[in-house]
Amino acid sequence: MKTSQSMSDVQSVEHVDVLVVGAGLSGIGAGCRLRTLCPAKSFAILEARGASGGTWDLFRFPGIRSDSDMFTLCYPFRPWSGAQAIVDGPSILAYVRDTARAYGVDQKIRFHHRVVNAAWSSEEDRWTVDIERADTGESVRMTCGFLLTCTGYYRYDQGYTPAFPGIERFAGQIVHPQFWSEEIEHSGKRVVVIGSGATAVTLVPALARSAAHVTMLQRSPSYILSIPALDPIAGLLTRALPSRLAYPIVRWKNVLIALAIYRLSRRRPATMKRLLRKLMERRLPPGYDIDTHFSPRYDPWDQRLCLVPDNDLFDAICAGHVSVVTDEIETFTEAGIALRSGVELEADLIVTATGLAMVPFGKIGLSVDGRPVALPETLVYRGMMLSGVPNMAFAFGYINQSWTLGADLTCEHVCRLLGHMDRHGYARCTPRAPDGTVASAPFADLSSGYMKRAIDQFPRQAAHDPWLRQQNYARNRRAMRRSPLDDPVLEFTSARATERPGQPLAA
Ligand SMILES: Cc1cc2nc3c(=O)[nH]c(=O)nc-3n(C[C@H](O)[C@H](O)[C@H](O)COP(=O)(O)OP(=O)(O)OC[C@H]3O[C@@H](n4cnc5c(N)ncnc54)[C@H](O)[C@@H]3O)c2cc1C
């Protein structure tokens, strides 16, 4: 039963065992895990928007696709079938929504419910969650025993656009990819895409199919690696074996390949640089200025390595449909963009693929027993909980592999933790960092602009397990499955003898 009332009216406040925030890939995965691993738990999924799917519903720009393979981006409990490894955004959205329907999780989503505050009370062993309803304007309050945020990592209401001088002078159209809509016409137009990250390299070849010309304008280059959109080994295995056998082999193959590329980049950056350059030399026209346009100043994987399927970006460059310009913007003009070098790029449409605005935990204001939680003062336990914050976890993916690998590991572990608490009659589980644990590592170790701009708002990590989640799915999975749930750094508190009637002991 839904309740809407003034914040002071707590009599009829609805209580659930677990409150999941966000109905994207992670929130729907969390719902499926709760359904199957904790069938007795009541739960609801609160979603700020009017639709599920998160990223895969929000982003509508031409060519939107995965840039990690679907065998690892899919949920392990609902294998991706077929040989197509890189697929378009609508296919991912359909997969996420189909999964929600198959597990009855779609029924659990409450749309237009934005969580603004969550306050933990040790007196009551529960969270009180304040929600704003975007559709009715009402304020709603709910309580829960466990809070699981699946809110992604960036703001939905705005992207990041630097303060470009003279931007107001431009007579054509300017759009940020986050807000692309069907009304934006690019056919036959001269398009400039500003940026060199994953979004830019996805957009550019897609726009080039019908634009008059596309210029990718970058201040500095990124490393780009082409991978086959169709996974030949997956094709072979799915034809030869039943999917229950083929899928884990393909999944683990892809996990290990991604890990090997990451490790090689970290340990032998010079070798990796040479390798990436050789691959590009083969794909780009003879004599192409790779040094200027495709040789970043940083080492591979200091920032995200951009993947393109089947050389699409390089093919578009070879065909003359795309030019890459590496320069700085002096000012926007009426006709386009004037560059530091003195060159002017004329444009009808400018796409600012300049990044996301990162934000931790959906901007939810957390407090514990009346004290606001200062996120940068907390330490991350196993990449999923915060020191000193009881009964709360967050689903976060990897930066070097498919997001789902990390998010699902967390959701599965939360379910194990809930089962453990129930079996022992615990009402509260709080990670406590031992004295002397030093917050020495950032939440995520990338030097990308979007990371640097926001990382100070995020919690921190220490130099060692369990306060450091390494970017290594295989190792983390082993550690989480094998480690005792009674981890000495987790403080478990028993439910009080005088429980409120009708309330579960350990939610
Ligand atoms: C263009 C683009 C391409 C990407 N490609 C890949 C890829 O190929 N592979 C990969 O692994 N990752 C990729 N990512 C990362 C991507 O975000 C993840 O794949 C994944 O979709 C994250 O899912 P999520 O559910 O954790 O977060 P999101 O998809 O961001 O969903 C979060 C949901 O929470 C809701 N929410 C947020 N705050 C609140 C609140 N306070 N109250 C209520 N609801 C709230 C949001 O409305 C949203 O629906 C890509 C990201 C982008 C932007």
The ligand as a MOL file (V3000), in Angstrom:
LIG
                    3D

  0  0  0     0  0            999 V3000
M  V30 BEGIN CTAB
M  V30 COUNTS 53 58 0 0 0
M  V30 BEGIN ATOM
M  V30 1 C 26.5340 6.5360 -22.7610 0
M  V30 2 C 26.9470 5.4720 -21.7750 0
M  V30 3 C 27.3820 4.2210 -22.2340 0
M  V30 4 C 27.7550 3.2430 -21.3390 0
M  V30 5 N 28.2020 2.0370 -21.8180 0
M  V30 6 C 28.5590 1.0840 -20.9570 0
M  V30 7 C 28.9880 -0.2090 -21.4050 0
M  V30 8 O 29.0500 -0.4880 -22.5780 0
M  V30 9 N 29.3370 -1.1220 -20.4930 0
M  V30 10 C 29.2840 -0.8700 -19.1680 0
M  V30 11 O 29.5930 -1.7330 -18.3810 0
M  V30 12 N 28.8760 0.3300 -18.7100 0
M  V30 13 C 28.5120 1.3030 -19.5530 0
M  V30 14 N 28.0910 2.5240 -19.0770 0
M  V30 15 C 27.9650 2.7200 -17.6320 0
M  V30 16 C 26.4570 2.5170 -17.3050 0
M  V30 17 O 26.0180 3.5610 -16.5850 0
M  V30 18 C 26.2300 1.1220 -16.7350 0
M  V30 19 O 26.3260 0.1720 -17.7800 0
M  V30 20 C 24.8600 0.8610 -16.1220 0
M  V30 21 O 23.8330 1.2110 -16.9890 0
M  V30 22 C 24.6930 1.5230 -14.7840 0
M  V30 23 O 23.4790 1.0490 -14.2840 0
M  V30 24 P 22.9170 1.5690 -12.8900 0
M  V30 25 O 21.5710 0.9880 -12.7540 0
M  V30 26 O 23.9050 1.2900 -11.8240 0
M  V30 27 O 22.8800 3.1410 -13.0480 0
M  V30 28 P 21.9870 4.0060 -14.0380 0
M  V30 29 O 21.8280 3.3800 -15.3510 0
M  V30 30 O 22.5750 5.3770 -14.0020 0
M  V30 31 O 20.5580 4.0140 -13.3310 0
M  V30 32 C 20.3720 4.6600 -12.0960 0
M  V30 33 C 18.9020 4.8650 -11.8740 0
M  V30 34 O 18.7270 5.4020 -10.5620 0
M  V30 35 C 17.8030 6.4680 -10.6250 0
M  V30 36 N 18.1170 7.3850 -9.5180 0
M  V30 37 C 19.2450 8.1010 -9.3290 0
M  V30 38 N 19.1560 8.8220 -8.1830 0
M  V30 39 C 17.9450 8.5600 -7.6490 0
M  V30 40 C 17.2710 9.0000 -6.4730 0
M  V30 41 N 17.8400 9.8640 -5.6090 0
M  V30 42 N 16.0140 8.5320 -6.2200 0
M  V30 43 C 15.4290 7.6490 -7.0670 0
M  V30 44 N 16.0390 7.1990 -8.2130 0
M  V30 45 C 17.2740 7.6450 -8.4870 0
M  V30 46 C 18.0200 7.0920 -11.9900 0
M  V30 47 O 16.8870 7.8280 -12.4020 0
M  V30 48 C 18.2730 5.8490 -12.8500 0
M  V30 49 O 17.1020 5.3150 -13.3910 0
M  V30 50 C 27.7070 3.5120 -19.9560 0
M  V30 51 C 27.2950 4.7740 -19.5010 0
M  V30 52 C 26.9160 5.7400 -20.3830 0
M  V30 53 C 26.4770 7.0770 -19.8660 0
M  V30 END ATOM
M  V30 BEGIN BOND
M  V30 1 1 1 2
M  V30 2 1 2 3
M  V30 3 2 2 52
M  V30 4 2 3 4
M  V30 5 1 4 5
M  V30 6 1 4 50
M  V30 7 2 5 6
M  V30 8 1 6 7
M  V30 9 1 6 13
M  V30 10 2 7 8
M  V30 11 1 7 9
M  V30 12 1 9 10
M  V30 13 2 10 11
M  V30 14 1 10 12
M  V30 15 2 12 13
M  V30 16 1 13 14
M  V30 17 1 14 15
M  V30 18 1 14 50
M  V30 19 1 15 16
M  V30 20 1 16 17
M  V30 21 1 16 18
M  V30 22 1 18 19
M  V30 23 1 18 20
M  V30 24 1 20 21
M  V30 25 1 20 22
M  V30 26 1 22 23
M  V30 27 1 23 24
M  V30 28 2 24 25
M  V30 29 1 24 26
M  V30 30 1 24 27
M  V30 31 1 27 28
M  V30 32 2 28 29
M  V30 33 1 28 30
M  V30 34 1 28 31
M  V30 35 1 31 32
M  V30 36 1 32 33
M  V30 37 1 33 34
M  V30 38 1 33 48
M  V30 39 1 34 35
M  V30 40 1 35 36
M  V30 41 1 35 46
M  V30 42 1 36 37
M  V30 43 1 36 45
M  V30 44 2 37 38
M  V30 45 1 38 39
M  V30 46 1 39 40
M  V30 47 2 39 45
M  V30 48 1 40 41
M  V30 49 2 40 42
M  V30 50 1 42 43
M  V30 51 2 43 44
M  V30 52 1 44 45
M  V30 53 1 46 47
M  V30 54 1 46 48
M  V30 55 1 48 49
M  V30 56 2 50 51
M  V30 57 1 51 52
M  V30 58 1 52 53
M  V30 END BOND
M  V30 END CTAB
M  END
